[in-house]
Amino acid sequence: MSWYWWVLIFFWIGGFTWTQDTVRKALRKRHKRKLELLKATTDRQLALEAANRPPEPVCGCTHHLAKHDKQGRCHEQVEVATAWDENRKPLRYEAGRCTCQQYVGPQPLSQVYAEELTDRWPAEAPVAEEPTAKELPATAKEPPAG
């Protein structure tokens, strides 16, 4: 028998459906893994961006630090409900001041500059100098007798 008869018998028995199912499962699993990897890299990038972002100076009233005075009182205009329906949902609003009593958000740090105390990399190593004749003791100046 030729080899093509064996292939034909293999397909008649149902070997092709087994191969097709195996390939389909492998491709589905590969696709899921690729999606998980893509989601993990996206989550990692978002976490890095959030970690590098400085904290927003926002109070509990959701207003920025710039809207508060030195004593911490908020000077932002807000909508205050003046009329409600039977389900306690506001119907009308009027402009009013924010009722925030004091700023409670993060305090911005002042910028501090400190000079380095020591040089990290000296320009050149110190060289030991030989003593001159003036620095030598008197006994060393005289030649030995002999």
Kinemage of the C-alpha trace (Angstrom):
@kinemage 1
@onewidth
@group {chain A} dominant
@subgroup {mainchain}
@vectorlist {calphas} color= white
{ca met a 1} P 0.000 0.000 0.000
{ca ser a 2} L 1.090 3.508 -0.736
{ca trp a 3} L 1.469 6.143 1.938
{ca tyr a 4} L -1.542 8.114 0.732
{ca trp a 5} L -3.814 5.186 1.560
{ca trp a 6} L -2.593 5.345 5.142
{ca val a 7} L -3.355 9.079 5.272
{ca leu a 8} L -6.806 8.464 3.794
{ca ile a 9} L -7.543 5.736 6.346
{ca phe a 10} L -6.305 8.043 9.118
{ca phe a 11} L -8.823 10.698 8.057
{ca trp a 12} L -11.664 8.192 7.654
{ca ile a 13} L -11.160 6.884 11.183
{ca gly a 14} L -11.384 10.388 12.595
{ca gly a 15} L -7.757 11.226 13.177
{ca phe a 16} L -8.208 14.601 11.558
{ca thr a 17} L -10.823 15.698 14.097
{ca trp a 18} L -8.445 14.762 16.927
{ca thr a 19} L -5.661 16.781 15.257
{ca gln a 20} L -8.015 19.670 14.615
{ca asp a 21} L -9.244 19.698 18.247
{ca thr a 22} L -5.681 19.585 19.568
{ca val a 23} L -4.591 22.470 17.348
{ca arg a 24} L -7.709 24.488 18.212
{ca lys a 25} L -7.138 24.004 21.977
{ca ala a 26} L -3.481 24.975 21.646
{ca leu a 27} L -4.345 28.140 19.716
{ca arg a 28} L -7.078 29.062 22.217
{ca lys a 29} L -4.683 28.586 25.144
{ca arg a 30} L -2.011 30.639 23.357
{ca his a 31} L -4.510 33.429 22.726
{ca lys a 32} L -5.552 33.494 26.406
{ca arg a 33} L -1.926 33.648 27.506
{ca lys a 34} L -1.244 36.513 25.095
{ca leu a 35} L -4.250 38.427 26.462
{ca glu a 36} L -3.077 37.842 30.056
{ca leu a 37} L 0.401 39.057 29.145
{ca leu a 38} L -1.021 42.153 27.457
{ca lys a 39} L -3.209 42.899 30.487
{ca ala a 40} L -0.251 42.418 32.851
{ca thr a 41} L 1.936 44.830 30.878
{ca thr a 42} L -0.896 47.374 30.762
{ca asp a 43} L -1.465 47.078 34.526
{ca arg a 44} L 2.266 47.412 35.134
{ca gln a 45} L 2.466 50.550 32.993
{ca leu a 46} L -0.515 52.090 34.797
{ca ala a 47} L 1.022 51.264 38.175
{ca leu a 48} L 4.321 52.883 37.149
{ca glu a 49} L 2.546 56.022 35.971
{ca ala a 50} L 0.556 56.208 39.205
{ca ala a 51} L 3.694 55.713 41.299
{ca asn a 52} L 5.578 58.493 39.513
{ca arg a 53} L 2.720 60.974 39.812
{ca pro a 54} L 3.038 63.362 42.781
{ca pro a 55} L 0.092 63.464 45.185
{ca glu a 56} L -2.574 65.989 44.315
{ca pro a 57} L -3.155 68.551 47.068
{ca val a 58} L -6.909 67.968 47.181
{ca cys a 59} L -8.993 68.438 50.318
{ca gly a 60} L -11.863 66.278 51.522
{ca cys a 61} L -14.199 68.702 49.777
{ca thr a 62} L -12.419 67.737 46.497
{ca his a 63} L -11.085 71.267 45.982
{ca his a 64} L -7.443 72.038 45.294
{ca leu a 65} L -5.089 73.605 47.846
{ca ala a 66} L -5.146 76.833 45.806
{ca lys a 67} L -8.838 77.300 46.714
{ca his a 68} L -8.019 77.430 50.462
{ca asp a 69} L -6.614 80.425 52.339
{ca lys a 70} L -3.813 80.410 54.922
{ca gln a 71} L -6.232 79.448 57.702
{ca gly a 72} L -7.469 76.484 55.624
{ca arg a 73} L -10.971 77.786 54.788
{ca cys a 74} L -12.250 76.985 51.296
{ca his a 75} L -13.271 79.869 49.015
{ca glu a 76} L -14.733 77.839 46.160
{ca gln a 77} L -18.284 78.399 44.898
{ca val a 78} L -20.454 75.266 44.956
{ca glu a 79} L -24.040 74.389 44.075
{ca val a 80} L -26.209 74.101 47.191
{ca ala a 81} L -29.545 72.283 46.938
{ca thr a 82} L -32.524 74.449 47.944
{ca ala a 83} L -35.548 72.284 47.039
{ca trp a 84} L -36.126 68.532 47.164
{ca asp a 85} L -38.792 66.180 45.827
{ca glu a 86} L -40.586 63.417 47.761
{ca asn a 87} L -37.665 61.000 47.157
{ca arg a 88} L -35.215 63.499 48.685
{ca lys a 89} L -33.609 64.232 45.353
{ca pro a 90} L -32.593 67.869 44.845
{ca leu a 91} L -34.732 69.852 42.428
{ca arg a 92} L -33.096 73.307 42.503
{ca tyr a 93} L -29.622 74.561 43.251
{ca glu a 94} L -28.196 77.946 44.226
{ca ala a 95} L -24.617 79.156 44.254
{ca gly a 96} L -23.031 79.067 47.686
{ca arg a 97} L -19.719 78.767 49.470
{ca cys a 98} L -18.041 75.466 50.229
{ca thr a 99} L -18.667 74.387 53.812
{ca cys a 100} L -15.196 72.913 54.216
{ca gln a 101} L -13.795 74.048 57.569
{ca gln a 102} L -10.114 73.352 57.042
{ca tyr a 103} L -7.774 71.952 54.408
{ca val a 104} L -6.877 68.361 55.322
{ca gly a 105} L -5.058 67.215 52.176
{ca pro a 106} L -1.346 66.533 51.741
{ca gln a 107} L 0.930 69.492 52.443
{ca pro a 108} L 3.343 70.354 49.626
{ca leu a 109} L 6.986 70.026 50.610
{ca ser a 110} L 9.283 73.004 50.276
{ca gln a 111} L 12.186 72.416 47.947
{ca val a 112} L 15.398 71.801 49.851
{ca tyr a 113} L 18.888 71.931 48.361
{ca ala a 114} L 21.812 70.495 50.266
{ca glu a 115} L 25.349 70.653 48.930
{ca glu a 116} L 27.511 67.568 49.036
{ca leu a 117} L 29.716 67.395 52.104
{ca thr a 118} L 32.702 65.703 50.488
{ca asp a 119} L 34.070 65.248 47.009
{ca arg a 120} L 33.218 61.825 45.747
{ca trp a 121} L 36.024 61.622 43.208
{ca pro a 122} L 39.230 63.497 44.100
{ca ala a 123} L 40.905 65.106 41.086
{ca glu a 124} L 44.291 63.474 41.750
{ca ala a 125} L 45.808 61.361 44.466
{ca pro a 126} L 48.089 63.159 46.976
{ca val a 127} L 51.800 62.677 46.230
{ca ala a 128} L 54.332 62.321 49.058
{ca glu a 129} L 57.069 64.946 48.716
{ca glu a 130} L 60.688 64.399 49.745
{ca pro a 131} L 61.851 66.673 52.566
{ca thr a 132} L 64.086 69.580 51.561
{ca ala a 133} L 67.425 70.495 53.184
{ca lys a 134} L 65.749 73.110 55.373
{ca glu a 135} L 63.378 70.522 56.829
{ca leu a 136} L 66.105 67.930 57.640
{ca pro a 137} L 67.512 67.820 61.188
{ca ala a 138} L 70.998 69.270 61.819
{ca thr a 139} L 72.637 65.874 62.183
{ca ala a 140} L 71.477 64.806 58.773
{ca lys a 141} L 73.085 67.845 57.033
{ca glu a 142} L 76.677 67.000 58.001
{ca pro a 143} L 78.484 64.384 55.935
{ca pro a 144} L 79.727 61.379 57.847
{ca ala a 145} L 83.349 61.549 59.054
{ca gly a 146} L 85.565 59.133 57.559
